[in-house]
Amino acid sequence: MGIMDYVNFGKTGLKVSRLCLGCMTYGVPERGSHPWTLNEEQSRPFIQRALDVGINFFDTANSYSDGTSEEIVGRALRDFAKRDEIVLATKVFYPWRKKPNTGGLSRKAIMTAIDASLQRLGMDYVDLYQIHRWDYETPIEETLEALHDVVKSGKARYIGASSMYSWQFCKALHLADQNGWTRFVSMQNHYNLLYREEEREMIPLCQSEGIGVIPWSPLARGRLARPWEDEPSTARAGTDEFGKFLYSKTQEADRRVVERVGQVAKAKSVPPAQVALAWLLHKAAVTAPIIGASKPHHLDDALAALKLKLTLEEIKALEESYVPHPVLGFS
């Protein structure tokens, strides 16, 4: 205890730990498209350990393992924690069935999804309700007013957004202000040493508007946690088609970045994962990276990264091999 720092979530008064535990890893493996998930018995020790070390921020989604992630995480948090001491986030967008109106960000879909999420979680409210992606088939005004009503009904405390173009996020913030609707307070975006396109517009926008930044995939699906030539060390990394898609077009440049992470890690006598995560934690705009944990050392590395200091020279060494990447992660 005592290692964890807590910071304001963007410009809200909400306090969150500097690490957020991502809960896509936890669910029923036979449900949905994530056969690598840990089942309930395997998941619970990770959630309890996260709480024990001071993590109070947990992120899941209604689409993870066909909703079973919410069920498992909800039961664990009800058993291990006091509700008013944790910050629980979930998401809406991806279809839960292949039928009209069972996905997206229409008023109908949002109102159905929040009630279903709360039922699975076994909770009266979520702290952060996020749109998982941008819905090109629904006017953003409809989405924002529905989310405002979710907040006013007491079913969510705050609302957040995830991967999208900066102009889309800017438009959503402007329309909320213009109409007196609840404003997005956070951006969950794709940001790590192998993908830094968010530094062009989204991160400066978030800093200007006081938006909390909670990057997903801070270790680039594990690529930053091991030497380039090593085989994936987890079932997820070996079968993750989305991850392969995200990092398939810039392999030579990415290899140089991974090698530089390894060099800095060797010089500091720490695992590469600690260096890659410490780099992200050094970024002033970043509130709390969303870390995954399927092995005990994953949490150990994340905790150690909180205390790992990088010099300006080390940060420059980590960043200088980067080349522009195609915009990925919005779909």
Contacts in CASP RR format, 6 or more apart in sequence:
PFRMAT RR
TARGET T0000
AUTHOR 0000-0000-0000
METHOD contacts of the structure
MODEL  1
MGIMDYVNFGKTGLKVSRLCLGCMTYGVPERGSHPWTLNEEQSRPFIQRA
LDVGINFFDTANSYSDGTSEEIVGRALRDFAKRDEIVLATKVFYPWRKKP
NTGGLSRKAIMTAIDASLQRLGMDYVDLYQIHRWDYETPIEETLEALHDV
VKSGKARYIGASSMYSWQFCKALHLADQNGWTRFVSMQNHYNLLYREEER
EMIPLCQSEGIGVIPWSPLARGRLARPWEDEPSTARAGTDEFGKFLYSKT
QEADRRVVERVGQVAKAKSVPPAQVALAWLLHKAAVTAPIIGASKPHHLD
DALAALKLKLTLEEIKALEESYVPHPVLGFS
1 52 0 8 1.000
1 53 0 8 1.000
1 54 0 8 1.000
2 54 0 8 1.000
3 53 0 8 1.000
3 54 0 8 1.000
3 303 0 8 1.000
3 306 0 8 1.000
3 307 0 8 1.000
4 17 0 8 1.000
4 18 0 8 1.000
4 19 0 8 1.000
4 53 0 8 1.000
4 54 0 8 1.000
4 55 0 8 1.000
4 306 0 8 1.000
5 17 0 8 1.000
5 18 0 8 1.000
5 306 0 8 1.000
6 15 0 8 1.000
6 16 0 8 1.000
6 17 0 8 1.000
6 18 0 8 1.000
6 56 0 8 1.000
7 15 0 8 1.000
7 16 0 8 1.000
7 18 0 8 1.000
7 287 0 8 1.000
7 288 0 8 1.000
8 14 0 8 1.000
8 15 0 8 1.000
9 15 0 8 1.000
9 16 0 8 1.000
9 87 0 8 1.000
9 158 0 8 1.000
9 185 0 8 1.000
9 186 0 8 1.000
9 212 0 8 1.000
9 287 0 8 1.000
10 185 0 8 1.000
10 186 0 8 1.000
10 210 0 8 1.000
10 211 0 8 1.000
10 212 0 8 1.000
10 287 0 8 1.000
11 185 0 8 1.000
11 210 0 8 1.000
11 211 0 8 1.000
12 158 0 8 1.000
12 185 0 8 1.000
14 87 0 8 1.000
14 127 0 8 1.000
14 157 0 8 1.000
14 158 0 8 1.000
14 185 0 8 1.000
15 56 0 8 1.000
16 56 0 8 1.000
16 57 0 8 1.000
16 87 0 8 1.000
16 287 0 8 1.000
16 288 0 8 1.000
17 54 0 8 1.000
17 55 0 8 1.000
17 56 0 8 1.000
17 57 0 8 1.000
17 288 0 8 1.000
18 281 0 8 1.000
18 287 0 8 1.000
18 288 0 8 1.000
18 306 0 8 1.000
19 55 0 8 1.000
19 57 0 8 1.000
19 288 0 8 1.000
19 289 0 8 1.000
19 291 0 8 1.000
19 302 0 8 1.000
19 303 0 8 1.000
19 306 0 8 1.000
20 55 0 8 1.000
20 57 0 8 1.000
20 58 0 8 1.000
20 59 0 8 1.000
20 89 0 8 1.000
20 214 0 8 1.000
20 288 0 8 1.000
20 289 0 8 1.000
20 290 0 8 1.000
20 291 0 8 1.000
21 46 0 8 1.000
21 47 0 8 1.000
21 50 0 8 1.000
21 55 0 8 1.000
21 57 0 8 1.000
21 58 0 8 1.000
21 59 0 8 1.000
21 290 0 8 1.000
21 291 0 8 1.000
21 292 0 8 1.000
21 293 0 8 1.000
22 58 0 8 1.000
22 59 0 8 1.000
22 60 0 8 1.000
22 290 0 8 1.000
22 291 0 8 1.000
22 292 0 8 1.000
22 293 0 8 1.000
23 47 0 8 1.000
23 58 0 8 1.000
23 59 0 8 1.000
23 60 0 8 1.000
23 64 0 8 1.000
23 69 0 8 1.000
23 72 0 8 1.000
23 73 0 8 1.000
24 34 0 8 1.000
24 37 0 8 1.000
24 60 0 8 1.000
24 61 0 8 1.000
24 64 0 8 1.000
24 65 0 8 1.000
24 69 0 8 1.000
24 292 0 8 1.000
25 37 0 8 1.000
25 38 0 8 1.000
25 43 0 8 1.000
25 46 0 8 1.000
25 236 0 8 1.000
25 292 0 8 1.000
25 293 0 8 1.000
25 294 0 8 1.000
26 37 0 8 1.000
26 38 0 8 1.000
26 40 0 8 1.000
26 43 0 8 1.000
26 46 0 8 1.000
26 47 0 8 1.000
26 60 0 8 1.000
26 64 0 8 1.000
26 65 0 8 1.000
26 69 0 8 1.000
26 72 0 8 1.000
26 73 0 8 1.000
27 34 0 8 1.000
27 37 0 8 1.000
27 38 0 8 1.000
27 39 0 8 1.000
27 40 0 8 1.000
27 43 0 8 1.000
27 64 0 8 1.000
27 65 0 8 1.000
27 67 0 8 1.000
27 68 0 8 1.000
27 69 0 8 1.000
27 71 0 8 1.000
27 72 0 8 1.000
28 37 0 8 1.000
28 39 0 8 1.000
28 40 0 8 1.000
28 65 0 8 1.000
28 66 0 8 1.000
28 68 0 8 1.000
28 72 0 8 1.000
29 35 0 8 1.000
29 36 0 8 1.000
29 37 0 8 1.000
29 38 0 8 1.000
29 39 0 8 1.000
29 65 0 8 1.000
31 65 0 8 1.000
31 66 0 8 1.000
31 67 0 8 1.000
31 68 0 8 1.000
32 65 0 8 1.000
32 66 0 8 1.000
34 64 0 8 1.000
34 65 0 8 1.000
34 236 0 8 1.000
35 235 0 8 1.000
35 239 0 8 1.000
36 234 0 8 1.000
36 235 0 8 1.000
36 236 0 8 1.000
36 239 0 8 1.000
36 240 0 8 1.000
36 294 0 8 1.000
37 64 0 8 1.000
37 65 0 8 1.000
37 69 0 8 1.000
38 46 0 8 1.000
38 294 0 8 1.000
40 72 0 8 1.000
40 75 0 8 1.000
43 72 0 8 1.000
43 73 0 8 1.000
43 76 0 8 1.000
44 72 0 8 1.000
44 76 0 8 1.000
44 79 0 8 1.000
44 80 0 8 1.000
46 293 0 8 1.000
46 294 0 8 1.000
46 299 0 8 1.000
47 58 0 8 1.000
47 73 0 8 1.000
47 76 0 8 1.000
47 77 0 8 1.000
47 80 0 8 1.000
48 76 0 8 1.000
48 80 0 8 1.000
49 296 0 8 1.000
49 299 0 8 1.000
50 58 0 8 1.000
50 293 0 8 1.000
50 299 0 8 1.000
51 80 0 8 1.000
51 81 0 8 1.000
51 86 0 8 1.000
53 299 0 8 1.000
53 303 0 8 1.000
56 85 0 8 1.000
56 86 0 8 1.000
56 87 0 8 1.000
57 86 0 8 1.000
57 87 0 8 1.000
57 89 0 8 1.000
57 288 0 8 1.000
58 73 0 8 1.000
58 77 0 8 1.000
58 86 0 8 1.000
58 87 0 8 1.000
58 88 0 8 1.000
58 89 0 8 1.000
59 89 0 8 1.000
59 90 0 8 1.000
59 128 0 8 1.000
59 188 0 8 1.000
59 214 0 8 1.000
59 290 0 8 1.000
60 69 0 8 1.000
60 70 0 8 1.000
60 73 0 8 1.000
60 88 0 8 1.000
60 89 0 8 1.000
60 90 0 8 1.000
60 91 0 8 1.000
61 69 0 8 1.000
61 70 0 8 1.000
61 90 0 8 1.000
61 91 0 8 1.000
61 92 0 8 1.000
61 94 0 8 1.000
61 130 0 8 1.000
61 132 0 8 1.000
62 70 0 8 1.000
62 90 0 8 1.000
62 91 0 8 1.000
62 92 0 8 1.000
62 94 0 8 1.000
62 96 0 8 1.000
62 113 0 8 1.000
62 116 0 8 1.000
62 117 0 8 1.000
62 120 0 8 1.000
63 91 0 8 1.000
63 93 0 8 1.000
63 94 0 8 1.000
63 96 0 8 1.000
63 132 0 8 1.000
64 70 0 8 1.000
66 96 0 8 1.000
67 96 0 8 1.000
67 120 0 8 1.000
70 90 0 8 1.000
70 117 0 8 1.000
70 120 0 8 1.000
70 121 0 8 1.000
71 120 0 8 1.000
71 121 0 8 1.000
73 88 0 8 1.000
73 121 0 8 1.000
74 88 0 8 1.000
74 120 0 8 1.000
74 121 0 8 1.000
74 122 0 8 1.000
74 123 0 8 1.000
75 122 0 8 1.000
77 83 0 8 1.000
77 86 0 8 1.000
77 88 0 8 1.000
78 122 0 8 1.000
78 123 0 8 1.000
83 123 0 8 1.000
86 127 0 8 1.000
87 127 0 8 1.000
87 128 0 8 1.000
88 121 0 8 1.000
88 123 0 8 1.000
88 126 0 8 1.000
88 127 0 8 1.000
88 128 0 8 1.000
89 126 0 8 1.000
89 127 0 8 1.000
89 128 0 8 1.000
89 129 0 8 1.000
89 130 0 8 1.000
90 117 0 8 1.000
90 121 0 8 1.000
90 126 0 8 1.000
90 128 0 8 1.000
90 129 0 8 1.000
90 130 0 8 1.000
91 129 0 8 1.000
91 130 0 8 1.000
91 131 0 8 1.000
91 132 0 8 1.000
91 162 0 8 1.000
92 103 0 8 1.000
92 104 0 8 1.000
92 105 0 8 1.000
92 109 0 8 1.000
92 110 0 8 1.000
92 113 0 8 1.000
92 114 0 8 1.000
92 117 0 8 1.000
92 129 0 8 1.000
92 130 0 8 1.000
92 131 0 8 1.000
92 132 0 8 1.000
93 103 0 8 1.000
93 104 0 8 1.000
93 105 0 8 1.000
93 131 0 8 1.000
93 132 0 8 1.000
93 133 0 8 1.000
93 135 0 8 1.000
94 103 0 8 1.000
94 104 0 8 1.000
94 132 0 8 1.000
94 133 0 8 1.000
95 102 0 8 1.000
95 103 0 8 1.000
95 104 0 8 1.000
96 102 0 8 1.000
96 103 0 8 1.000
96 113 0 8 1.000
96 116 0 8 1.000
101 108 0 8 1.000
101 109 0 8 1.000
101 112 0 8 1.000
102 109 0 8 1.000
102 112 0 8 1.000
103 109 0 8 1.000
103 113 0 8 1.000
104 135 0 8 1.000
104 137 0 8 1.000
104 138 0 8 1.000
105 131 0 8 1.000
105 135 0 8 1.000
105 138 0 8 1.000
105 142 0 8 1.000
105 143 0 8 1.000
105 146 0 8 1.000
106 135 0 8 1.000
106 138 0 8 1.000
106 142 0 8 1.000
106 143 0 8 1.000
106 146 0 8 1.000
107 142 0 8 1.000
107 143 0 8 1.000
107 145 0 8 1.000
107 146 0 8 1.000
110 143 0 8 1.000
110 146 0 8 1.000
110 147 0 8 1.000
110 150 0 8 1.000
111 146 0 8 1.000
111 149 0 8 1.000
111 150 0 8 1.000
114 126 0 8 1.000
114 129 0 8 1.000
114 150 0 8 1.000
114 155 0 8 1.000
114 156 0 8 1.000
115 155 0 8 1.000
117 126 0 8 1.000
118 124 0 8 1.000
118 125 0 8 1.000
118 126 0 8 1.000
118 155 0 8 1.000
124 154 0 8 1.000
124 155 0 8 1.000
125 154 0 8 1.000
125 155 0 8 1.000
125 156 0 8 1.000
125 157 0 8 1.000
126 155 0 8 1.000
126 156 0 8 1.000
126 157 0 8 1.000
127 156 0 8 1.000
127 157 0 8 1.000
127 158 0 8 1.000
128 156 0 8 1.000
128 157 0 8 1.000
128 158 0 8 1.000
128 159 0 8 1.000
128 160 0 8 1.000
128 185 0 8 1.000
128 186 0 8 1.000
129 147 0 8 1.000
129 150 0 8 1.000
129 151 0 8 1.000
129 155 0 8 1.000
129 156 0 8 1.000
129 158 0 8 1.000
129 159 0 8 1.000
129 160 0 8 1.000
130 159 0 8 1.000
130 160 0 8 1.000
130 161 0 8 1.000
130 162 0 8 1.000
130 186 0 8 1.000
130 188 0 8 1.000
131 143 0 8 1.000
131 147 0 8 1.000
131 159 0 8 1.000
131 160 0 8 1.000
131 161 0 8 1.000
131 162 0 8 1.000
132 162 0 8 1.000
133 162 0 8 1.000
133 163 0 8 1.000
133 164 0 8 1.000
133 330 0 8 1.000
133 331 0 8 1.000
134 164 0 8 1.000
134 165 0 8 1.000
134 168 0 8 1.000
134 330 0 8 1.000
135 143 0 8 1.000
140 168 0 8 1.000
140 171 0 8 1.000
140 172 0 8 1.000
140 175 0 8 1.000
141 175 0 8 1.000
141 179 0 8 1.000
144 172 0 8 1.000
144 175 0 8 1.000
144 176 0 8 1.000
144 179 0 8 1.000
144 181 0 8 1.000
144 182 0 8 1.000
145 179 0 8 1.000
145 181 0 8 1.000
147 156 0 8 1.000
147 159 0 8 1.000
147 181 0 8 1.000
147 182 0 8 1.000
148 176 0 8 1.000
148 180 0 8 1.000
148 181 0 8 1.000
148 182 0 8 1.000
150 156 0 8 1.000
150 159 0 8 1.000
151 157 0 8 1.000
151 158 0 8 1.000
151 159 0 8 1.000
151 182 0 8 1.000
152 182 0 8 1.000
158 182 0 8 1.000
158 185 0 8 1.000
158 186 0 8 1.000
159 182 0 8 1.000
159 183 0 8 1.000
159 184 0 8 1.000
159 185 0 8 1.000
160 184 0 8 1.000
160 185 0 8 1.000
160 186 0 8 1.000
160 187 0 8 1.000
160 188 0 8 1.000
161 169 0 8 1.000
161 172 0 8 1.000
161 184 0 8 1.000
161 186 0 8 1.000
161 187 0 8 1.000
161 188 0 8 1.000
162 187 0 8 1.000
162 188 0 8 1.000
162 189 0 8 1.000
162 216 0 8 1.000
163 188 0 8 1.000
163 189 0 8 1.000
163 190 0 8 1.000
163 216 0 8 1.000
163 329 0 8 1.000
163 330 0 8 1.000
164 330 0 8 1.000
165 327 0 8 1.000
165 330 0 8 1.000
166 200 0 8 1.000
166 201 0 8 1.000
166 202 0 8 1.000
166 205 0 8 1.000
169 184 0 8 1.000
169 187 0 8 1.000
169 202 0 8 1.000
169 205 0 8 1.000
170 205 0 8 1.000
172 184 0 8 1.000
173 183 0 8 1.000
173 184 0 8 1.000
173 209 0 8 1.000
175 181 0 8 1.000
176 182 0 8 1.000
176 183 0 8 1.000
176 184 0 8 1.000
177 183 0 8 1.000
184 211 0 8 1.000
185 211 0 8 1.000
185 212 0 8 1.000
186 211 0 8 1.000
186 212 0 8 1.000
186 213 0 8 1.000
186 214 0 8 1.000
186 287 0 8 1.000
187 202 0 8 1.000
187 206 0 8 1.000
187 211 0 8 1.000
187 212 0 8 1.000
187 213 0 8 1.000
187 214 0 8 1.000
188 214 0 8 1.000
188 215 0 8 1.000
188 216 0 8 1.000
188 290 0 8 1.000
189 198 0 8 1.000
189 202 0 8 1.000
189 213 0 8 1.000
189 215 0 8 1.000
189 216 0 8 1.000
190 198 0 8 1.000
190 215 0 8 1.000
190 216 0 8 1.000
190 217 0 8 1.000
190 246 0 8 1.000
190 328 0 8 1.000
190 329 0 8 1.000
191 198 0 8 1.000
191 199 0 8 1.000
191 203 0 8 1.000
191 213 0 8 1.000
191 215 0 8 1.000
191 216 0 8 1.000
191 218 0 8 1.000
191 280 0 8 1.000
191 286 0 8 1.000
192 215 0 8 1.000
192 217 0 8 1.000
192 218 0 8 1.000
192 219 0 8 1.000
192 220 0 8 1.000
192 224 0 8 1.000
192 276 0 8 1.000
192 280 0 8 1.000
193 220 0 8 1.000
193 224 0 8 1.000
193 257 0 8 1.000
193 261 0 8 1.000
193 276 0 8 1.000
193 279 0 8 1.000
193 280 0 8 1.000
193 318 0 8 1.000
193 319 0 8 1.000
193 322 0 8 1.000
194 220 0 8 1.000
194 223 0 8 1.000
194 224 0 8 1.000
194 247 0 8 1.000
194 250 0 8 1.000
194 254 0 8 1.000
194 257 0 8 1.000
194 258 0 8 1.000
194 325 0 8 1.000
195 217 0 8 1.000
195 220 0 8 1.000
195 246 0 8 1.000
195 247 0 8 1.000
195 325 0 8 1.000
195 328 0 8 1.000
196 319 0 8 1.000
196 322 0 8 1.000
196 325 0 8 1.000
197 324 0 8 1.000
197 325 0 8 1.000
197 327 0 8 1.000
198 215 0 8 1.000
203 213 0 8 1.000
203 283 0 8 1.000
203 285 0 8 1.000
205 211 0 8 1.000
206 212 0 8 1.000
206 213 0 8 1.000
206 285 0 8 1.000
207 284 0 8 1.000
207 285 0 8 1.000
212 285 0 8 1.000
212 287 0 8 1.000
213 285 0 8 1.000
213 286 0 8 1.000
213 287 0 8 1.000
214 286 0 8 1.000
214 287 0 8 1.000
214 288 0 8 1.000
214 289 0 8 1.000
214 290 0 8 1.000
215 280 0 8 1.000
215 286 0 8 1.000
215 289 0 8 1.000
215 290 0 8 1.000
216 290 0 8 1.000
217 246 0 8 1.000
217 290 0 8 1.000
218 276 0 8 1.000
218 277 0 8 1.000
218 280 0 8 1.000
218 289 0 8 1.000
218 290 0 8 1.000
218 291 0 8 1.000
219 225 0 8 1.000
219 273 0 8 1.000
219 276 0 8 1.000
219 277 0 8 1.000
219 291 0 8 1.000
220 246 0 8 1.000
220 247 0 8 1.000
220 254 0 8 1.000
220 276 0 8 1.000
221 236 0 8 1.000
221 237 0 8 1.000
221 240 0 8 1.000
221 243 0 8 1.000
221 246 0 8 1.000
221 247 0 8 1.000
222 232 0 8 1.000
222 234 0 8 1.000
222 237 0 8 1.000
222 273 0 8 1.000
223 247 0 8 1.000
223 254 0 8 1.000
223 258 0 8 1.000
224 257 0 8 1.000
224 258 0 8 1.000
224 261 0 8 1.000
224 272 0 8 1.000
224 273 0 8 1.000
224 276 0 8 1.000
225 233 0 8 1.000
225 271 0 8 1.000
225 272 0 8 1.000
225 273 0 8 1.000
225 276 0 8 1.000
225 301 0 8 1.000
226 232 0 8 1.000
226 233 0 8 1.000
226 272 0 8 1.000
227 258 0 8 1.000
227 259 0 8 1.000
227 262 0 8 1.000
227 272 0 8 1.000
228 254 0 8 1.000
228 255 0 8 1.000
228 258 0 8 1.000
228 259 0 8 1.000
231 238 0 8 1.000
232 238 0 8 1.000
234 294 0 8 1.000
234 295 0 8 1.000
236 294 0 8 1.000
245 328 0 8 1.000
246 328 0 8 1.000
246 329 0 8 1.000
247 254 0 8 1.000
249 325 0 8 1.000
249 326 0 8 1.000
250 323 0 8 1.000
250 325 0 8 1.000
250 326 0 8 1.000
253 321 0 8 1.000
253 322 0 8 1.000
253 323 0 8 1.000
256 321 0 8 1.000
257 318 0 8 1.000
257 321 0 8 1.000
257 322 0 8 1.000
258 272 0 8 1.000
260 317 0 8 1.000
260 318 0 8 1.000
260 320 0 8 1.000
260 321 0 8 1.000
261 272 0 8 1.000
261 275 0 8 1.000
261 276 0 8 1.000
261 318 0 8 1.000
262 272 0 8 1.000
262 275 0 8 1.000
263 317 0 8 1.000
264 275 0 8 1.000
264 310 0 8 1.000
264 314 0 8 1.000
264 317 0 8 1.000
264 318 0 8 1.000
265 271 0 8 1.000
265 272 0 8 1.000
265 274 0 8 1.000
265 275 0 8 1.000
268 275 0 8 1.000
268 308 0 8 1.000
270 304 0 8 1.000
270 308 0 8 1.000
271 297 0 8 1.000
271 301 0 8 1.000
273 298 0 8 1.000
273 301 0 8 1.000
273 302 0 8 1.000
273 305 0 8 1.000
274 301 0 8 1.000
274 304 0 8 1.000
274 305 0 8 1.000
274 308 0 8 1.000
275 305 0 8 1.000
275 308 0 8 1.000
275 310 0 8 1.000
275 318 0 8 1.000
277 289 0 8 1.000
277 291 0 8 1.000
277 301 0 8 1.000
277 302 0 8 1.000
277 305 0 8 1.000
278 305 0 8 1.000
278 306 0 8 1.000
278 308 0 8 1.000
278 309 0 8 1.000
278 310 0 8 1.000
279 310 0 8 1.000
279 315 0 8 1.000
279 318 0 8 1.000
280 286 0 8 1.000
280 289 0 8 1.000
281 289 0 8 1.000
281 305 0 8 1.000
281 306 0 8 1.000
282 310 0 8 1.000
282 315 0 8 1.000
291 298 0 8 1.000
291 299 0 8 1.000
291 302 0 8 1.000
292 298 0 8 1.000
293 299 0 8 1.000
293 302 0 8 1.000
310 318 0 8 1.000
END
